[in-house]
Amino acid sequence: MRQSTYLAQTLRDIPSDAEVKSHQLMLRAGLIRQSTSGVYSFLPIGLKVLKKVENIVREEMDKAGAQEMLLPSIQPSELWKASGRWEEYGAELMRIKDRHDREFALGPTHEEVITTIVRDDVRSYKKLPMTLYQIQTKFRDERRPRFGILRGREFLMKDAYSFDTSFEGLDESYQKMYSAYCNIFTRCELNYRAVVADSGAMGGKDTHEFMVLSTVGEDTIAYSDSSDFAANIEIAPVNVTYEKSSDQPKALGKMETPSKKTIEEVANFLSIAKEDCIKSMLFLVDEKPVLVLVRGDHQVNEVKIKHLFDARSVELAGEAETEKWLSTEAGYIGPVNVDDNITIIADKAVEVMVNAVCGANEQDAHFINVNPGRDFNVSNYADLRNIQEGDPSPDGKGTIKFKEGIEVGHVFKLGTKYSEALNAQFLDENGKTQPMVMGSYGIGVSRTVAAIIEEHHDENGIVWPISVAPFHIHLMPINVKQDEQRKLSEELYESLNNKRYEVLYDDRAERPGVKFKDADLFGLPLRITVGKKAEEGILEVKIRKTGEVLEVHRDNLLEIIEKYIG
């Protein structure tokens, strides 16, 4: 490809709204351009990378025995209502109406559509197991699109669905997809970890996220320093034994705490430790008020609340709801003397607290010497907090450490959630009707591109792994107006293309400094510079990954290319 006519305009300045390196570099190197918030166009060089990742995904899916198909982006609301997800999925589901006022969804995922197809076309156990997949644009109405294509409203995704006759069969299909994902992310040269995760609105029980370790990830991975345990912080269980203090309970009292709302402000004002405070937070669980208590130095885990109640929704109460149920504002709420209609649950650490401090449910006031069981009752003590660094690992081996991660893949064991809701059944060996047992497996293809850049870049630009590089070679004459340089460059361009290497030929009449900066920004594996020694057939080859520069005669060029690219 000749760069003079290639749509790959580079930018010198970092766009002001680009917070992370992948977003900055994709804009600067001309891979993407923003159409509107969370929606991007892939320009030619960006699309080439996207297709490289897509092809790796396709090859590993095919190798695992999955069959590719293509499903519609527009899905009728009736399917989502039948599965219960029309409301459950929430505001992220993009809903539209046609001219006849019929409701549709722009698909963020395709469990409902694929289930109905298999339901109508597969009747016998003899056709199962079966795994089907597609690579297609998806839509989610993100509340706050950010980080470029890492969190957008439109994105390219590979989604696959397995159909089995038993849960044992599902285990096998799940393991095949799990192994395929490991192969995919290894081929993309990503430093990833498969972690136990929450299934969210997808449903099902067992699930793993494939997380790329990064400094900008929106998810936190809790992992053991002495074993292979790893889990998303939102689901990692806390395995701590709390011991009750031997202090004797004191008489309940009340203290004025003017304008002191946060745990840190209250603890400093009363000269106590944060772990001596009870943090009280009011949630609406399926629209019913639930007061959640954790120790002051801990963080409430909303996913664990959702699982405890097997709830559809868990939302932190706003100002109006807090005033309605507790007659005060957040920062002063507590469990003492609350309405019987409010359910109180607490983390296990709260159960052993003695003479604690909590909000008094009135402005600028806190109770002191609060004791659970005496001053308030709790309906359920459970693991309700986030795991913390330094906690013992849930598997009993080592202690917990944290690492940020970018989710690039997610695998779910759905079971019969969708097959039962949508009546997807098969006849077993005995002629008896059974529900199909399903799995769901997603990879963010466009998100994987951004994750690769987050991991593979330096201060000068992108450093593409060979497997996903848009071109193998950046061919660059220093001066295209110099006859020998231009002649040799043209010969090399034709020869390398004939050898099936992908070459970006910088035939622009630009200054050498501009060309070198663009080459580093594009980050192609090899840069071949044709300069003053062109008449002698001497070339300069730079390996982008290491920065190593070699002086090579044209007769030996293919040997060097094969060594570094293959």
Protein Blocks (a to p, Z undefined) as FASTA:
>chain_A
ZZklpccddcfbdcfklmbfklmmmmmnopaccfbghiacddfklmmmmmmmmmmmmmmm
mmnopacddddfbdcfklmmmnopmmmnommlccdddfkopacdddfbfklmmmmmmmmm
pmbfklpccddddddddddddfbggehjmlccbdcddddddddfbfklmmmmmmmmmmmm
mmmmmmnopacddddddekjngpjbdcddddddfkbcbdcdddfkbcbdcdfkloccddd
ddddfbdcddddddddehiabfmlmmmmnopafklpccdddddeehiacdddddfkbccd
fklmmmmnopabdcdddfklmmmmnopaehiacfehpafklccdddfklmmpghiaddeh
ighiacehiaehjloccfbdcdfbdcdehiacfklpajddddddddfbdcddebjmmmmm
nopacddfkopacddddddddddfklmmmmmmmmnccfkbccddfklgfbfbdcddfblm
bmklmmmmmmmmmmmmmnopacdddfbfcdfklmmmmmmmnopabacdddfklmnopacd
ddfknopacdddfklmmmmmmmmnZZ
